[in-house]
């Protein structure tokens, strides 16, 4: 399993950059990380129970806390801090960014919500 060799938070642009030992480099927006948090608050308690997160366009990460040698706890400025982002999950979020981001935008549209850019 690939592990990050470098993790950088660019707070001004609200981007978390991850470089993996397999050569992958991902620049993940804080909004994207927040709406795909692996916490029960977002995922619900099973498939089909996901809770759409609204108004997260301006969210930022205020702290990154390593969890052992396998994950990060991201603390967001909207006080959300319950999801543990494993190296594997972060890699998946990076490698499937286009697909997952479009899915989020589609779900917002279906809910009748317009993103603030």
BAKETOR-284879 format. One line per field, with one value per residue: residue number from 1; chain; y, x, z of N, C-alpha, C in turn. Coordinates in steps of 0.001 Angstrom, whole numbers. Layout:
i <- NUM/...
ch <- A/...
n.v <- Y/...
n.u <- X/...
n.w <- Z/...
ca.v <- Y/...
ca.u <- X/...
ca.w <- Z/...
c.v <- Y/...
c.u <- X/...
c.w <- Z/...
! end
This chain:
i <- 1/2/3/4/5/6/7/8/9/10/11/12/13/14/15/16/17/18/19/20/21/22/23/24/25/26/27/28/29/30/31/32/33/34/35/36/37/38/39/40/41/42/43/44/45/46/47/48/49/50/51/52/53/54/55/56/57/58/59/60/61/62/63/64/65/66/67/68/69/70/71/72/73/74/75/76/77/78/79/80/81/82/83/84/85/86/87/88/89/90/91/92/93/94/95/96/97/98/99/100/101/102/103/104/105/106/107/108/109/110/111/112/113/114/115/116/117
ch <- A/A/A/A/A/A/A/A/A/A/A/A/A/A/A/A/A/A/A/A/A/A/A/A/A/A/A/A/A/A/A/A/A/A/A/A/A/A/A/A/A/A/A/A/A/A/A/A/A/A/A/A/A/A/A/A/A/A/A/A/A/A/A/A/A/A/A/A/A/A/A/A/A/A/A/A/A/A/A/A/A/A/A/A/A/A/A/A/A/A/A/A/A/A/A/A/A/A/A/A/A/A/A/A/A/A/A/A/A/A/A/A/A/A/A/A/A
n.v <- -1189/2191/5006/8357/10556/13165/15794/18624/21537/24048/26767/29257/28843/26807/24010/20650/19064/16046/13801/10686/7580/6011/7681/9181/12320/14486/17173/18250/19894/21597/21730/19521/17417/17770/17312/14686/13405/10660/10272/9311/11292/12265/10018/8544/5641/3477/2152/4308/6011/8370/11735/14714/17363/20791/24171/24328/25572/27493/26278/25419/23770/23538/22117/19298/16105/13466/10020/7426/5316/5318/7036/10290/12779/15262/18569/20771/24193/24528/23213/20479/17336/14587/12547/9931/9893/7531/6467/5001/5750/8498/8312/7104/9165/11043/9722/9274/11742/13469/12054/11715/14397/15393/13844/14856/17527/16975/15872/18093/19742/18212/18466/21007/23001/25710/26170/28483/30310
n.u <- 833/543/2183/2109/4818/5184/3343/1506/-90/-1761/-2884/-3869/-4793/-6457/-5830/-4845/-1907/-577/2076/2906/4691/4605/4838/2611/905/-1194/-3504/-5694/-8710/-9853/-12627/-13498/-12295/-13653/-16379/-16249/-15622/-14715/-16367/-19140/-21030/-21071/-21020/-23139/-24770/-24338/-24426/-26030/-26975/-25657/-24922/-25515/-23287/-23569/-22747/-19894/-17900/-16036/-14606/-11816/-8765/-7640/-5945/-3751/-3570/-1518/-2381/-1249/601/-867/-2936/-4618/-6004/-8110/-8702/-11241/-12206/-14898/-15423/-15580/-14219/-14118/-13522/-11353/-8780/-7455/-4292/-4789/-7453/-7130/-5490/-7276/-9206/-7666/-6922/-9377/-10489/-11723/-14058/-15370/-15660/-17348/-19582/-20325/-20962/-23124/-24923/-25368/-26693/-28995/-30161/-30938/-29197/-26966/-23562/-21319/-18933
n.w <- 0/-840/664/1972/1255/1525/2919/2516/3569/1966/3019/2118/-528/102/-179/130/-275/-1366/-1640/-2775/-2095/-4323/-6397/-7013/-7002/-5408/-5345/-3256/-2756/198/561/-928/540/2924/2246/1545/3873/5942/8124/10292/10368/7796/6043/6931/8248/6634/3244/912/2807/2896/3782/2331/2209/2659/1663/1970/614/1441/3429/5509/6473/9732/11335/11200/12217/12773/12823/14304/12143/9859/9117/8858/10944/10129/10965/10599/9892/10352/12578/12251/12911/13008/11197/10113/7919/6090/4660/2389/1763/1256/-988/-2752/-2905/-4218/-6649/-7808/-8127/-10174/-10922/-8409/-7582/-9574/-9048/-6539/-7289/-8972/-7131/-5498/-7321/-7836/-5352/-5472/-4790/-5090/-5666/-4149/-5763
ca.v <- 0/3433/5925/9690/10939/14594/16320/20078/22270/25395/27330/30369/28283/25744/22769/19715/18382/14775/13089/9295/6864/5382/8744/9944/13633/14949/18476/18054/21050/21350/21468/18126/16553/17915/16674/13243/12942/9287/10229/8898/12507/12433/8756/7865/4370/2409/2598/4968/6904/9496/13022/15745/18511/22033/25414/24033/26170/28286/25541/25251/22861/24293/21244/17951/15300/12084/8956/6283/5307/4868/7960/11669/13395/16630/19444/21822/25397/24479/22386/19047/16695/13191/11550/9517/9713/6592/6702/4362/6560/9731/7924/6914/10490/11676/9040/9336/13109/13989/11310/12022/15817/15531/13232/15848/18632/16456/15732/19453/20204/17464/18993/22389/23893/26310/26455/29837/30198
ca.u <- 0/1311/2131/2595/6172/5118/1981/1596/-1348/-1662/-4107/-4391/-5570/-7285/-5455/-3956/-1098/-11/2957/3008/5925/4447/4979/1373/841/-2582/-3818/-7096/-9321/-10420/-14061/-13605/-11970/-14711/-17632/-16004/-15105/-15132/-17075/-20550/-21816/-21145/-21303/-24308/-24411/-24378/-24614/-27285/-27324/-24746/-25548/-24922/-22770/-23818/-22066/-18534/-16989/-14996/-14031/-10370/-8219/-6888/-4935/-3570/-3047/-1211/-2974/-364/1348/-1810/-4034/-4614/-7240/-8133/-9575/-11731/-12601/-16320/-15381/-15670/-12911/-14332/-13162/-9954/-8443/-6339/-3452/-5484/-8616/-6625/-5017/-8495/-9779/-6829/-6954/-10742/-10946/-12645/-15317/-16012/-16024/-18530/-20683/-20701/-21630/-24420/-25785/-25762/-27678/-30236/-30734/-31343/-28239/-25948/-22269/-20763/-17529
ca.w <- 0/-942/1807/1624/1653/1810/3120/2663/3554/1414/3590/1327/-1642/688/-873/817/-1290/-908/-2555/-2329/-2442/-5638/-7382/-7164/-6358/-5435/-4751/-2916/-2108/1529/389/-1381/1675/3929/1829/1479/5159/6239/9407/10246/10110/6342/5351/7480/8882/5649/1863/628/3910/2878/4049/1483/2951/1931/2061/2424/-365/2097/4554/5490/7485/10737/11942/10660/13318/12382/13638/14127/10889/8834/8807/9338/11410/9632/11739/9714/10618/10707/13797/11944/13158/13419/10199/9988/6512/5962/3477/1268/1408/639/-2323/-3544/-3159/-5229/-7945/-8354/-7878/-11200/-10812/-7130/-7562/-10431/-8310/-5522/-7983/-9429/-5954/-5107/-8309/-7568/-4112/-5721/-4125/-5958/-5027/-4239/-6212
c.v <- 1253/4307/7283/9902/12425/15016/17814/20690/23674/26112/28441/29869/27155/24415/21937/18939/17161/14187/11696/8646/6103/6425/9594/11262/14152/16301/18474/19281/20674/21040/20007/17158/16594/17179/15164/12732/11526/9158/9795/10096/12698/11149/8097/6555/3189/2973/3207/5935/8121/10806/14097/16948/19768/23182/25179/24653/26893/27534/25390/24267/23706/23445/19889/17143/13875/11094/7700/6421/4970/5904/9367/12003/14838/17418/20620/23020/25492/23533/20889/18419/15213/12137/11214/9162/8798/6942/6170/5222/7869/9458/7749/8261/11226/11042/9094/10734/13574/13364/11690/13478/16024/14942/14197/16999/18200/16344/17097/19955/19532/17991/20444/23412/24421/26611/27923/29673/31352
c.u <- 878/1106/2645/4029/6216/3653/2130/210/-1073/-2940/-4709/-5270/-6506/-7093/-4553/-3233/-436/856/3163/4301/5807/4510/3736/1470/-581/-2694/-5315/-7654/-9925/-11909/-14289/-13342/-13077/-15976/-17482/-15353/-15597/-15883/-18529/-21449/-22035/-21587/-22597/-23853/-24545/-24603/-25996/-27728/-26408/-25518/-24806/-24530/-22934/-22981/-20665/-17483/-15802/-14272/-12511/-9969/-7382/-5807/-4936/-2899/-2790/-1847/-2144/406/438/-2832/-3756/-5997/-7158/-9136/-9939/-12212/-14104/-16526/-15518/-14292/-13041/-13945/-11682/-9687/-7224/-5534/-4167/-6677/-8178/-6138/-6214/-9129/-8983/-6979/-8338/-11344/-12006/-14039/-16082/-16460/-17290/-19753/-21217/-21472/-23022/-25405/-26246/-26875/-29030/-30949/-31192/-30430/-27209/-24700/-21934/-19317/-16713
c.w <- 0/292/1373/2101/1978/1890/3374/2592/3039/1839/2745/174/-1189/-49/43/-270/-676/-2006/-1961/-2805/-3757/-6762/-7575/-6405/-6524/-4758/-4511/-2196/-748/1443/8/-223/2726/3516/1648/2770/5434/7570/9230/9954/8606/5649/5801/8102/7934/4261/1651/1716/3981/3072/3263/2333/2098/2489/2637/1498/279/3217/4381/6586/8449/11412/11253/11765/12837/13355/13404/12827/9711/8396/9313/9879/10945/10461/10841/10524/10879/11901/13534/12129/13476/12387/10223/8521/6422/4712/2233/799/744/-791/-3259/-3883/-4235/-6597/-8600/-8206/-8875/-11053/-9536/-7055/-8392/-9735/-7250/-6171/-8469/-8267/-5454/-6021/-8065/-6331/-4276/-5069/-5147/-5152/-5192/-4674/-5703
! end
